[in-house]
Amino acid sequence: MLCTYNTLNCELLTLRHASKEMLKGIFLEVKKKFETALGILRQEKITIDPHDPAAVAQYAKVMKTCVSVNPTLLAIYGSDMNMTRADLFSESQRIKYTIETRTQDIADARSYLLALKDIRMKRGLVDELGAESMMMDALDKVEKELKKPLMRNNKEGMSLLMAEFDKINQKLGIRREDLPKYEEQLELKIAKAQLEELKKDALEAMETQKKREEFKDEEMPDVKSLDIRNFI
C-alpha cells in the first residue's frame, strides 16, 4: 500500500513538473514572437494617412507579416522578408483560420454558409457584390433538387453546389487564378480601415492633451508626421 502511494505521488510530481515545463515553453514562445514583432516594427515607417494609397499599401505590407501576439494587444506588423522568422499570419490567413476552426464541426451546408456570413459581419467586411444571397439561392436550388437538406459529406450534392458557385463566380467575373489579387485588395481595405482607426485615436489623444494647462499654448502636430517608432 505504501509502495503504491509513493508511486502515485511520484507520478503526480512528474506530471506537475511536465505541466510547468509546458507552460514555461508556451510563455517563452509567445515572448519570443512578441520581441521579434517589436523588433520588426521598430524598423518600419508607418504613415497615419488612410487617404494616401502609398501609406495604405505600406501599412498593408507590414500588416501582412505580424499579428497580435496577445488578444489585449494591438496587432504588430513587419516586412515580408521577416514573415517566416516571426512565424505570424496575415489578416486573410487569420480569416481562413477562423473559418476552418469555426466550421470544422458543422455538418450541413446551410449552417456553414450562415457561419461564413457571421464571420464576415464580425470582421466588418461588406458583401458588395451580393454573393451571399446568390449562394443561398444556389443552395435552395440544390436542396430542392435533392429533396432534402444538403450535408457537407454528400459528395454528389456538394459537387452540384460547387457547380452552381462556379456559375456565380463566372457571373460576377471572379476567376480562381485571380484569388491572390482579391486577397491583396482585402488586405488594402482592412489596412485603410485600421489606419482610419489609428488616426481617430491619435486625434482624440492630442485633443485630450491639448486641454491640459501645460499644453494649451502648444500647436498639435499633423497626425501624418507622427512616427510610431518613437513611441515603442
Short mmCIF file of the C-alpha atoms (twelve columns), coordinates in Angstrom:
data_MODEL
# 
_entry.id   MODEL 
# 
loop_
_atom_site.group_PDB 
_atom_site.id 
_atom_site.type_symbol 
_atom_site.label_atom_id 
_atom_site.label_alt_id 
_atom_site.label_comp_id 
_atom_site.label_asym_id 
_atom_site.label_seq_id 
_atom_site.Cartn_x 
_atom_site.Cartn_y 
_atom_site.Cartn_z 
_atom_site.pdbx_PDB_model_num 
ATOM 1   C CA . MET A 1   0.000   0.000  0.000   1 
ATOM 2   C CA . LEU A 2   2.805   2.397  0.952   1 
ATOM 3   C CA . CYS A 3   4.658   1.471  -2.223  1 
ATOM 4   C CA . THR A 4   1.584   2.226  -4.340  1 
ATOM 5   C CA . TYR A 5   1.109   5.580  -2.590  1 
ATOM 6   C CA . ASN A 6   4.743   6.555  -3.187  1 
ATOM 7   C CA . THR A 7   4.497   5.550  -6.854  1 
ATOM 8   C CA . LEU A 8   1.333   7.629  -7.306  1 
ATOM 9   C CA . ASN A 9   2.937   10.578 -5.541  1 
ATOM 10  C CA . CYS A 10  5.969   10.376 -7.836  1 
ATOM 11  C CA . GLU A 11  3.709   10.272 -10.896 1 
ATOM 12  C CA . LEU A 12  1.828   13.372 -9.698  1 
ATOM 13  C CA . LEU A 13  5.084   15.236 -9.116  1 
ATOM 14  C CA . THR A 14  6.293   14.246 -12.577 1 
ATOM 15  C CA . LEU A 15  3.003   15.413 -14.111 1 
ATOM 16  C CA . ARG A 16  3.179   18.766 -12.305 1 
ATOM 17  C CA . HIS A 17  6.767   19.260 -13.470 1 
ATOM 18  C CA . ALA A 18  5.797   18.402 -17.058 1 
ATOM 19  C CA . SER A 19  2.853   20.815 -16.931 1 
ATOM 20  C CA . LYS A 20  5.063   23.564 -15.530 1 
ATOM 21  C CA . GLU A 21  7.651   22.970 -18.258 1 
ATOM 22  C CA . MET A 22  4.926   23.016 -20.935 1 
ATOM 23  C CA . LEU A 23  3.532   26.346 -19.679 1 
ATOM 24  C CA . LYS A 24  7.053   27.739 -19.458 1 
ATOM 25  C CA . GLY A 25  7.671   26.678 -23.051 1 
ATOM 26  C CA . ILE A 26  4.459   28.344 -24.245 1 
ATOM 27  C CA . PHE A 27  5.323   31.556 -22.396 1 
ATOM 28  C CA . LEU A 28  8.837   31.658 -23.839 1 
ATOM 29  C CA . GLU A 29  7.488   31.042 -27.354 1 
ATOM 30  C CA . VAL A 30  4.954   33.907 -27.051 1 
ATOM 31  C CA . LYS A 31  7.653   36.148 -25.550 1 
ATOM 32  C CA . LYS A 32  9.969   35.315 -28.444 1 
ATOM 33  C CA . LYS A 33  7.311   36.155 -31.052 1 
ATOM 34  C CA . PHE A 34  6.403   39.354 -29.226 1 
ATOM 35  C CA . GLU A 35  10.035  40.514 -29.144 1 
ATOM 36  C CA . THR A 36  10.515  39.552 -32.790 1 
ATOM 37  C CA . ALA A 37  7.435   41.524 -33.820 1 
ATOM 38  C CA . LEU A 38  8.527   44.565 -31.813 1 
ATOM 39  C CA . GLY A 39  11.945  44.398 -33.424 1 
ATOM 40  C CA . ILE A 40  10.346  44.352 -36.867 1 
ATOM 41  C CA . LEU A 41  8.007   47.234 -36.032 1 
ATOM 42  C CA . ARG A 42  10.936  49.368 -34.845 1 
ATOM 43  C CA . GLN A 43  12.349  49.150 -38.373 1 
ATOM 44  C CA . GLU A 44  9.148   50.078 -40.206 1 
ATOM 45  C CA . LYS A 45  7.864   53.574 -41.008 1 
ATOM 46  C CA . ILE A 46  4.078   53.798 -40.803 1 
ATOM 47  C CA . THR A 47  2.409   56.985 -42.041 1 
ATOM 48  C CA . ILE A 48  -1.013  57.518 -40.482 1 
ATOM 49  C CA . ASP A 49  -2.774  58.713 -43.617 1 
ATOM 50  C CA . PRO A 50  -5.691  56.487 -44.729 1 
ATOM 51  C CA . HIS A 51  -6.266  58.706 -47.783 1 
ATOM 52  C CA . ASP A 52  -2.762  58.179 -49.195 1 
ATOM 53  C CA . PRO A 53  -2.663  54.979 -51.324 1 
ATOM 54  C CA . ALA A 54  1.094   54.688 -50.780 1 
ATOM 55  C CA . ALA A 55  0.694   54.883 -46.986 1 
ATOM 56  C CA . VAL A 56  -2.111  52.318 -47.086 1 
ATOM 57  C CA . ALA A 57  -0.010  49.987 -49.254 1 
ATOM 58  C CA . GLN A 58  2.957   50.281 -46.872 1 
ATOM 59  C CA . TYR A 59  0.751   49.632 -43.864 1 
ATOM 60  C CA . ALA A 60  -0.798  46.621 -45.635 1 
ATOM 61  C CA . LYS A 61  2.696   45.331 -46.357 1 
ATOM 62  C CA . VAL A 62  3.757   45.412 -42.722 1 
ATOM 63  C CA . MET A 63  0.348   44.229 -41.571 1 
ATOM 64  C CA . LYS A 64  0.732   41.125 -43.695 1 
ATOM 65  C CA . THR A 65  3.597   39.728 -41.652 1 
ATOM 66  C CA . CYS A 66  2.787   40.290 -37.982 1 
ATOM 67  C CA . VAL A 67  -0.413  39.878 -35.971 1 
ATOM 68  C CA . SER A 68  -1.227  40.447 -32.350 1 
ATOM 69  C CA . VAL A 69  0.558   38.001 -30.072 1 
ATOM 70  C CA . ASN A 70  -1.978  38.613 -27.316 1 
ATOM 71  C CA . PRO A 71  -5.718  39.411 -27.599 1 
ATOM 72  C CA . THR A 72  -5.244  42.515 -25.442 1 
ATOM 73  C CA . LEU A 73  -2.503  43.974 -27.628 1 
ATOM 74  C CA . LEU A 74  -2.732  45.826 -30.913 1 
ATOM 75  C CA . ALA A 75  -1.589  43.929 -33.993 1 
ATOM 76  C CA . ILE A 76  2.143   44.224 -34.589 1 
ATOM 77  C CA . TYR A 77  3.422   44.216 -38.120 1 
ATOM 78  C CA . GLY A 78  6.645   43.590 -40.058 1 
ATOM 79  C CA . SER A 79  8.164   43.269 -43.539 1 
ATOM 80  C CA . ASP A 80  7.563   40.377 -45.937 1 
ATOM 81  C CA . MET A 81  11.095  39.044 -45.545 1 
ATOM 82  C CA . ASN A 82  10.505  38.549 -41.818 1 
ATOM 83  C CA . MET A 83  7.262   36.599 -42.124 1 
ATOM 84  C CA . THR A 84  8.836   33.184 -41.586 1 
ATOM 85  C CA . ARG A 85  11.101  34.444 -38.844 1 
ATOM 86  C CA . ALA A 86  8.202   35.950 -36.919 1 
ATOM 87  C CA . ASP A 87  6.005   32.892 -37.538 1 
ATOM 88  C CA . LEU A 88  2.922   35.102 -37.841 1 
ATOM 89  C CA . PHE A 89  -0.078  35.436 -40.173 1 
ATOM 90  C CA . SER A 90  -1.720  37.965 -42.465 1 
ATOM 91  C CA . GLU A 91  -5.314  39.143 -41.992 1 
ATOM 92  C CA . SER A 92  -6.612  36.919 -44.789 1 
ATOM 93  C CA . GLN A 93  -4.757  33.959 -43.260 1 
ATOM 94  C CA . ARG A 94  -6.377  34.708 -39.912 1 
ATOM 95  C CA . ILE A 95  -9.804  34.803 -41.584 1 
ATOM 96  C CA . LYS A 96  -9.069  31.453 -43.241 1 
ATOM 97  C CA . TYR A 97  -8.020  30.002 -39.885 1 
ATOM 98  C CA . THR A 98  -11.186 31.370 -38.235 1 
ATOM 99  C CA . ILE A 99  -13.341 29.784 -40.937 1 
ATOM 100 C CA . GLU A 100 -11.593 26.420 -40.561 1 
ATOM 101 C CA . THR A 101 -11.915 26.337 -36.770 1 
ATOM 102 C CA . ARG A 102 -15.478 27.709 -36.666 1 
ATOM 103 C CA . THR A 103 -16.860 25.389 -39.322 1 
ATOM 104 C CA . GLN A 104 -14.973 22.122 -38.820 1 
ATOM 105 C CA . ASP A 105 -17.856 20.560 -36.853 1 
ATOM 106 C CA . ILE A 106 -20.679 21.949 -38.997 1 
ATOM 107 C CA . ALA A 107 -22.408 19.099 -40.819 1 
ATOM 108 C CA . ASP A 108 -24.817 20.852 -43.200 1 
ATOM 109 C CA . ALA A 109 -24.142 23.329 -45.996 1 
ATOM 110 C CA . ARG A 110 -26.731 25.903 -44.873 1 
ATOM 111 C CA . SER A 111 -25.256 26.285 -41.377 1 
ATOM 112 C CA . TYR A 112 -21.821 26.510 -42.981 1 
ATOM 113 C CA . LEU A 113 -22.860 29.421 -45.218 1 
ATOM 114 C CA . LEU A 114 -24.549 31.177 -42.288 1 
ATOM 115 C CA . ALA A 115 -21.340 30.784 -40.260 1 
ATOM 116 C CA . LEU A 116 -19.371 32.385 -43.111 1 
ATOM 117 C CA . LYS A 117 -21.811 35.312 -43.099 1 
ATOM 118 C CA . ASP A 118 -21.423 35.728 -39.343 1 
ATOM 119 C CA . ILE A 119 -17.609 35.718 -39.632 1 
ATOM 120 C CA . ARG A 120 -17.754 38.300 -42.426 1 
ATOM 121 C CA . MET A 121 -20.027 40.623 -40.439 1 
ATOM 122 C CA . LYS A 122 -17.932 40.364 -37.275 1 
ATOM 123 C CA . ARG A 123 -14.833 41.217 -39.328 1 
ATOM 124 C CA . GLY A 124 -16.582 44.329 -40.628 1 
ATOM 125 C CA . LEU A 125 -16.403 43.144 -44.247 1 
ATOM 126 C CA . VAL A 126 -19.107 44.178 -46.716 1 
ATOM 127 C CA . ASP A 127 -20.621 41.823 -49.296 1 
ATOM 128 C CA . GLU A 128 -20.569 44.462 -52.019 1 
ATOM 129 C CA . LEU A 129 -21.378 42.017 -54.826 1 
ATOM 130 C CA . GLY A 130 -24.311 40.371 -53.073 1 
ATOM 131 C CA . ALA A 131 -22.612 36.991 -53.419 1 
ATOM 132 C CA . GLU A 132 -24.080 35.595 -50.193 1 
ATOM 133 C CA . SER A 133 -27.687 35.845 -51.338 1 
ATOM 134 C CA . MET A 134 -26.698 34.233 -54.642 1 
ATOM 135 C CA . MET A 135 -25.014 31.379 -52.788 1 
ATOM 136 C CA . MET A 136 -28.106 30.850 -50.652 1 
ATOM 137 C CA . ASP A 137 -30.266 30.801 -53.791 1 
ATOM 138 C CA . ALA A 138 -27.909 28.215 -55.255 1 
ATOM 139 C CA . LEU A 139 -28.214 26.109 -52.109 1 
ATOM 140 C CA . ASP A 140 -32.005 26.357 -52.229 1 
ATOM 141 C CA . LYS A 141 -31.905 25.122 -55.831 1 
ATOM 142 C CA . VAL A 142 -29.672 22.143 -54.993 1 
ATOM 143 C CA . GLU A 143 -31.684 21.160 -51.909 1 
ATOM 144 C CA . LYS A 144 -34.910 21.380 -53.933 1 
ATOM 145 C CA . GLU A 145 -33.346 19.018 -56.450 1 
ATOM 146 C CA . LEU A 146 -32.131 16.656 -53.717 1 
ATOM 147 C CA . LYS A 147 -35.441 16.996 -51.815 1 
ATOM 148 C CA . LYS A 148 -33.535 17.144 -48.521 1 
ATOM 149 C CA . PRO A 149 -31.033 19.352 -46.642 1 
ATOM 150 C CA . LEU A 150 -27.544 19.246 -48.164 1 
ATOM 151 C CA . MET A 151 -24.938 17.734 -45.867 1 
ATOM 152 C CA . ARG A 152 -21.273 18.560 -46.392 1 
ATOM 153 C CA . ASN A 153 -20.336 14.885 -46.598 1 
ATOM 154 C CA . ASN A 154 -22.738 14.393 -49.509 1 
ATOM 155 C CA . LYS A 155 -20.162 14.393 -52.319 1 
ATOM 156 C CA . GLU A 156 -22.685 14.348 -55.139 1 
ATOM 157 C CA . GLY A 157 -24.756 17.144 -53.631 1 
ATOM 158 C CA . MET A 158 -21.683 19.264 -52.836 1 
ATOM 159 C CA . SER A 159 -20.469 18.813 -56.422 1 
ATOM 160 C CA . LEU A 160 -23.800 20.200 -57.624 1 
ATOM 161 C CA . LEU A 161 -23.446 23.162 -55.244 1 
ATOM 162 C CA . MET A 162 -19.859 23.845 -56.355 1 
ATOM 163 C CA . ALA A 163 -21.036 23.850 -59.965 1 
ATOM 164 C CA . GLU A 164 -23.650 26.470 -59.041 1 
ATOM 165 C CA . PHE A 165 -20.991 28.511 -57.239 1 
ATOM 166 C CA . ASP A 166 -18.807 28.383 -60.360 1 
ATOM 167 C CA . LYS A 167 -21.717 29.887 -62.314 1 
ATOM 168 C CA . ILE A 168 -21.984 32.667 -59.714 1 
ATOM 169 C CA . ASN A 169 -18.244 33.365 -59.925 1 
ATOM 170 C CA . GLN A 170 -18.479 33.500 -63.703 1 
ATOM 171 C CA . LYS A 171 -21.432 35.900 -63.492 1 
ATOM 172 C CA . LEU A 172 -19.533 38.146 -61.070 1 
ATOM 173 C CA . GLY A 173 -16.350 37.947 -63.124 1 
ATOM 174 C CA . ILE A 174 -14.427 36.153 -60.378 1 
ATOM 175 C CA . ARG A 175 -11.718 33.733 -61.517 1 
ATOM 176 C CA . ARG A 176 -9.797  31.292 -59.323 1 
ATOM 177 C CA . GLU A 177 -6.486  32.466 -60.804 1 
ATOM 178 C CA . ASP A 178 -7.288  35.993 -59.589 1 
ATOM 179 C CA . LEU A 179 -7.633  34.954 -55.935 1 
ATOM 180 C CA . PRO A 180 -4.209  36.417 -54.974 1 
ATOM 181 C CA . LYS A 181 -5.381  39.762 -56.388 1 
ATOM 182 C CA . TYR A 182 -8.608  39.624 -54.369 1 
ATOM 183 C CA . GLU A 183 -6.596  38.782 -51.255 1 
ATOM 184 C CA . GLU A 184 -4.391  41.816 -51.841 1 
ATOM 185 C CA . GLN A 185 -7.471  44.032 -52.276 1 
ATOM 186 C CA . LEU A 186 -8.848  42.690 -48.997 1 
ATOM 187 C CA . GLU A 187 -5.583  43.463 -47.198 1 
ATOM 188 C CA . LEU A 188 -5.625  47.031 -48.559 1 
ATOM 189 C CA . LYS A 189 -9.243  47.545 -47.496 1 
ATOM 190 C CA . ILE A 190 -8.515  46.308 -43.979 1 
ATOM 191 C CA . ALA A 191 -5.300  48.350 -43.802 1 
ATOM 192 C CA . LYS A 192 -7.174  51.538 -44.726 1 
ATOM 193 C CA . ALA A 193 -9.826  50.881 -42.072 1 
ATOM 194 C CA . GLN A 194 -7.158  50.292 -39.420 1 
ATOM 195 C CA . LEU A 195 -5.289  53.454 -40.422 1 
ATOM 196 C CA . GLU A 196 -8.548  55.393 -40.056 1 
ATOM 197 C CA . GLU A 197 -8.915  53.989 -36.523 1 
ATOM 198 C CA . LEU A 198 -5.296  54.897 -35.716 1 
ATOM 199 C CA . LYS A 199 -5.872  58.430 -36.987 1 
ATOM 200 C CA . LYS A 200 -9.052  58.763 -34.944 1 
ATOM 201 C CA . ASP A 201 -7.319  57.524 -31.775 1 
ATOM 202 C CA . ALA A 202 -4.327  59.828 -32.345 1 
ATOM 203 C CA . LEU A 203 -6.552  62.891 -32.850 1 
ATOM 204 C CA . GLU A 204 -8.559  62.096 -29.727 1 
ATOM 205 C CA . ALA A 205 -5.359  61.669 -27.706 1 
ATOM 206 C CA . MET A 206 -3.996  65.009 -28.935 1 
ATOM 207 C CA . GLU A 207 -7.269  66.795 -28.210 1 
ATOM 208 C CA . THR A 208 -7.236  65.404 -24.678 1 
ATOM 209 C CA . GLN A 209 -3.636  66.526 -24.187 1 
ATOM 210 C CA . LYS A 210 -4.366  69.993 -25.578 1 
ATOM 211 C CA . LYS A 211 -6.922  70.561 -22.794 1 
ATOM 212 C CA . ARG A 212 -4.219  70.223 -20.166 1 
ATOM 213 C CA . GLU A 213 -2.850  73.520 -18.872 1 
ATOM 214 C CA . GLU A 214 0.788   72.821 -19.774 1 
ATOM 215 C CA . PHE A 215 -0.071  72.087 -23.414 1 
ATOM 216 C CA . LYS A 216 -2.779  74.661 -24.135 1 
ATOM 217 C CA . ASP A 217 -0.402  77.019 -25.983 1 
ATOM 218 C CA . GLU A 218 1.342   74.281 -27.966 1 
ATOM 219 C CA . GLU A 219 0.412   73.564 -31.558 1 
ATOM 220 C CA . MET A 220 -0.573  69.949 -32.104 1 
ATOM 221 C CA . PRO A 221 1.404   68.143 -34.837 1 
ATOM 222 C CA . ASP A 222 -0.127  66.771 -38.020 1 
ATOM 223 C CA . VAL A 223 -1.085  63.129 -37.478 1 
ATOM 224 C CA . LYS A 224 0.775   62.200 -40.665 1 
ATOM 225 C CA . SER A 225 4.035   63.452 -39.151 1 
ATOM 226 C CA . LEU A 226 3.858   61.090 -36.158 1 
ATOM 227 C CA . ASP A 227 6.391   58.260 -36.148 1 
ATOM 228 C CA . ILE A 228 5.101   55.244 -34.234 1 
ATOM 229 C CA . ARG A 229 8.686   54.020 -33.769 1 
ATOM 230 C CA . ASN A 230 9.286   56.905 -31.344 1 
ATOM 231 C CA . PHE A 231 6.638   55.542 -29.002 1 
ATOM 232 C CA . ILE A 232 7.954   51.996 -28.732 1 
# 
